[in-house]
Amino acid sequence: MKLEVILERYPYRFVQFGKLKNGYPDFRIQKMNFITWRYNDMYLLDSQAQLDCCLEDHEYVKWLDPDPEVAAYPRKSDTCKSPYLS
């Protein structure tokens, strides 16, 4: 199977990895592994429509990311202020 890179937006890249058994394209989101410096599959997309949504909304990609340190759709209430700062 041939890997075709659709878009690379560090640390994510969007790829098409051939076709599925039902004939539809196999779209995936891959994320850079900072230890091996290689891309690993992070999420297998369901359809072309979901890929389009990912390409348009970068926060949606963060929301799909299983890494707990990645914050998607941040609000001002998501930050903590130190009580020791004036």
C-alpha positions in Angstrom: 0.0 0.0 0.0 1.2 3.5 -0.8 1.2 6.2 1.7 0.1 9.6 0.3 0.6 12.7 2.5 -2.3 15.1 2.1 -1.2 17.8 4.6 1.5 18.1 7.1 0.8 20.4 10.0 3.4 19.7 12.7 3.1 17.6 14.9 0.2 16.1 12.9 0.0 14.9 9.3 -3.0 13.7 7.4 -2.4 10.7 5.1 -4.3 8.4 2.8 -3.1 4.8 3.2 -4.6 3.0 0.2 -8.2 1.8 0.1 -10.3 -0.2 2.5 -12.0 -3.5 1.7 -15.2 -1.6 0.9 -13.5 0.6 -1.7 -13.4 3.8 0.3 -10.0 5.6 0.9 -8.3 4.9 4.2 -7.7 8.3 5.9 -5.5 8.6 9.0 -4.1 11.2 11.3 -0.5 10.6 12.3 1.4 12.3 15.1 5.1 12.8 15.5 6.7 10.7 18.2 9.3 12.9 19.8 11.4 9.9 21.0 11.8 8.1 17.7 11.2 11.1 15.4 8.7 9.1 13.3 5.0 9.5 12.7 2.7 7.0 14.3 -1.1 6.5 13.6 -3.0 8.6 16.1 -6.5 8.3 14.7 -8.3 6.4 11.9 -10.8 8.7 10.2 -14.2 7.5 9.3 -14.8 9.4 6.1 -13.8 12.2 3.7 -16.2 14.5 5.6 -14.3 14.0 8.8 -11.0 14.6 7.1 -12.4 17.8 5.7 -13.4 18.9 9.2 -9.9 18.1 10.5 -8.3 20.1 7.7 -10.5 23.1 8.4 -10.5 23.0 12.3 -7.2 22.4 13.9 -8.8 22.4 17.4 -10.9 19.4 16.3 -7.6 17.5 15.6 -6.4 18.4 19.1 -9.7 17.1 20.5 -9.2 13.8 18.8 -5.7 13.5 20.2 -5.6 11.0 23.1 -2.6 12.8 24.8 -4.0 14.5 28.0 -1.5 17.3 27.7 -3.1 18.6 24.5 -5.9 21.1 25.2 -8.6 21.6 22.6 -11.0 24.5 22.5 -9.3 26.4 25.4 -11.2 28.9 27.4 -10.0 31.6 29.8 -11.3 29.5 32.7 -8.9 26.6 31.7 -5.9 28.5 33.1 -4.9 28.9 36.7 -3.4 32.1 38.0 -0.9 32.0 40.8 -2.3 33.7 44.0 1.2 34.9 44.7 1.4 37.2 41.7 0.0 40.7 42.0 
